[in-house]
């Protein structure tokens, strides 16, 4: 008998590793879509609930620590961390129906607003976190504008330029954005705990209810960052904002002046991760900002 295909070999390895670490009889594995960082699998057992398994060279222990922090300190539904080791993260499997309805929008808005009500004495976090595969430095900083410029915009722009994914002309425009952030952004009344990459693709829903939120990139920042991330897909509409406003205010100036600053930063993250495909969105956001 042959050794099997390249696809079958990783699946067999996942079955063996998960069976071993959970001391359970895993009998079926399916690779899931959406594993932009590493590979994600759904593993079934004869004698215990299904699990989700992430396999990657990135620091999966940091992802586990973020999920555990959210479990301990918030009401945000996230998968339970069952096992973590280098290159392997095992989580509870949360089943959804994929229908992101208006009811689900409102439920997500309630969860996001509740998350944003959690505050800290400064901007940053107790440890460096991750955005996708990339480290997010989180030194405690008293000013949001300083933190966003020095720990988000400039490090990501320099890294993307050095990686060759951000052309020199676009880097100069992002540098201009960083230089003018004092005039473009405002300090919030207090820091908010951010998910950091919140959108429908990172949300598991069933029957109009949010069952789990995935792939956190947490830190304490301005709540408007999460709002801009939510807004980047057409599947989020007026219902989300209507429900969010029942719990927290959204300044009109956010939509008029500040949203595109955060949209530009998210586009910069995508340029670093995906390359040229992210450049048109970055170019459009910077152009709307007059850069």
N, C-alpha and C positions, 0 to 999 in steps of 0.2 A: 504494500500500500504506500502511496506517495506521502509526502510530508504535509500536504494541504496547501491552500493558497495563502498569500500574504495576509489577507483579511482574516482568515480562519485562525492563524497562529496567534495574533494578539488577543483574539477572543478567548481562545483556549487558555492563554496565560492569565487573563482576567479571571476566568472561572476558577482556575487553580488557586490564584492568590486570594481571592475573596473567600473561597471555601475554607482556606487555611486560617485567615485572620479572624473570621467570624465563627470558625469551628462549626460550619453548617454545610449542607449538601446543595451547592449551587448547580442547577441543571440546565439553565438557558441564559444566554446573553445576547442583547441586541444593542448595536451602536445607535445612539440618538443623534438627531440633527441639532445644530446649534452649539456644538462644542468648539467655539472659536479659539479657546485656549485649551490645548490638549484634546483628548478624546473623552467622550462621556458615554457610559453604557448603562443599560437597564438590566439588572441581574435578578433572575427568579430562583426560588428555592423550593424544595419539597416540604420543608419543616419550619419556615419562618417568613416574615414579610419581605417583599421585594426591596431592593436597594438600588440607589444610583451610585455609580462609580466613576470618578474622574482620574485619568491617568495623564501625567504631564511632568515635564522637567522643571516647571516653575515652582516656587515655594508654596506647596499646597498647605503646609502648616499655617501659613498666614491666612489663607482663605478659611481654614477651620477655625482659627482664633477669632476672625471677624464674625463668623456664624455663631460661635459660642458666646461672644460678647452680646450679640443681638438677642440671643435666647435668654441670657441672664438679666439684661437690663431694659428690654423693650417688650412690647406686645406684638411686634411684627412677626408674622408666621414665617419661619425659615426651616429648612430641613435640619433634622438632628444629625450631628456628627457622630458616627458610629465607630470610625477608625480612621486614623491618619498616620502616615509614615512617608518618607521621601518617595515622591512620584505616585503616591496612591492616596486617594481620599474616598471614603465610603460614607454615604449619606442615606438617610431614609428616603424612600422613593415616594414622591407626592404625585398622585394621578390627577390629571385635569382633562377638561373636554375641549380646550382650545377656543372656546367662544367668548371673546372679550366684548361683552354686551355693555349697555349703558349702566346696568346694575353693577357690573364688575368695575366699571370706571369709578362709580361712586364709592364702592368698597375700597378700591385702591386709594382714592383720595383721602378717605378716613384714616387709613393706615399711614399714609405719608404725612398727613397733618399731625397725627399722634407722634410719629418719629421726630418731626421737627419741633415738637414741644419739649423734647429732651435737650437740655443745654449743658454747657460747661463754662468754666471761667475764662477760657481763651479759645482761639482757633487752632486746630490741629488734632492730635490724638495721642493716646498713651503709647502707641508703637507705630512704626511705618507700616502702611497698608499697601494694597495692590490695586491698580487699575488695569484689568486684563492681566498681561504678564509683566507689567511694568511697575516698579516700586513707586509709591507715593510717599515722599518725605512729609512728616507731620510734626515738626517742632512746634511747641506751644508758642503762639504769637498773639500779641494783644490786638493787632489791627487786621481786619479781614482783607483790606485792599493790599496790604503788605504781604500777607500770607498768600493770597491768590496770585500775586505777581511773582514772588520769590520762590514759592514752593510748587506752583502749578504751571503758569504760563511759560515762564522763562526756562525752567528745567526741561519741560516737554519740547519746547521749540528747539533748544540746543541739542537735545538728544536726537530729534527728528532730522535736524540739519546734519549732525555728525553721522547718522545712519544713512544719509543720502536720500531720505524720503521727502524732505522739505527743501525745495529749491531756494537759492540765496535770495531771490526777489521776494518770495513769500516770507522767508525768515525776517527780512527787513520790515515787512509790513506788520508781522506779529510783534517785533521789537517796538515798533511805533505804538501798537496797541498797549503793550506793557508800560510804555513811558507815559501814556495818557490815562491810565486806569484811575488815578486820583480824581480826575474830572468826570469819569464815566460811571463809577460805581459809588455805592453808599455803604456805610457801616450799618449792619443790622442792630436792632436793640440788644440782641444777645445771640451767641452762636447757637446753631441748630445741628442736631445729629443728622447727617446726610447718609442716604443709601449710596450715592455716588454714581450709580449706573442704573437708575430706575426707568423702566419702560416696559411695555406689554410683553416683549420677548423674554424678559427676565421675571415674568409673573406667571404662576400656575393658577388657573381659574377653573372652577367647576360650578355649574348651576348659578352663575352670576356672583360667586363668592371667591375672594382671593384665598387660595389654599396655601400658597407659599410664594415668597419672593427670593430670587436666586442671585448669585454672583455679586455680592456686595463689594463696594469699594469705599468703605465708611471713613468718615472723619467729621469733625465739627467745623461747619462753615456757614455760608449764607444759604438759607432755604431756597433762594431763587435758582441756585445751581440745579437742584433736583427738578424744579418746575421746568426749567429749560430742557432738561433731558427727557422728561415725560412728554414734552410738547413736540419732540422731533418726528413723531410718527403720526400718520393720519388716523390711526385707530383710537387715539385719544381726542375727545371733543369737549364740547361745552359742559357736559355733565360732570366731568372731573373737576373743572374749575368752580362750577356752581357748588359742588359738595365741599371742596376744599375751603371755600370762602365761608362756609357755615362754621368752620372751626378756626381758621386763621385768615388774616387779611392778606390780600395781594395788592401791592401798590400799582396804580395805573402806570406809573413811570417805569415799572418793570417791563411791561409790554412795549412802551414807547421808546425807551432808551437803553435798557440793560440786558434784555433777553439776548440780543445778538452778540453781546460780549461773551456770554456763556455758551451760546451756540458755536461761536468761533473756537472756543477752547475745546469743546467736544469734537468739532471737526478736526482740530489739530491732533487730538488723541487718535482719531481714526486714520489720519495721514501717517502717523508713526506706526500704527498697527497694520493698516491695509495698503499703504503706499499711495500711488497716483489716484486711485479711485476716490480718495477723500478730498483731493485738491479742489474740485469744483465747489463743493459745499463750503470749504474754508474761504475760497475766493469770494463767494457770494456774501457770506457773513461779513467779511472784512470790508467789502464794497459798500454794504448797507451802513457800516460804521464810518464811512468816508475815508477809508484807508486803501 
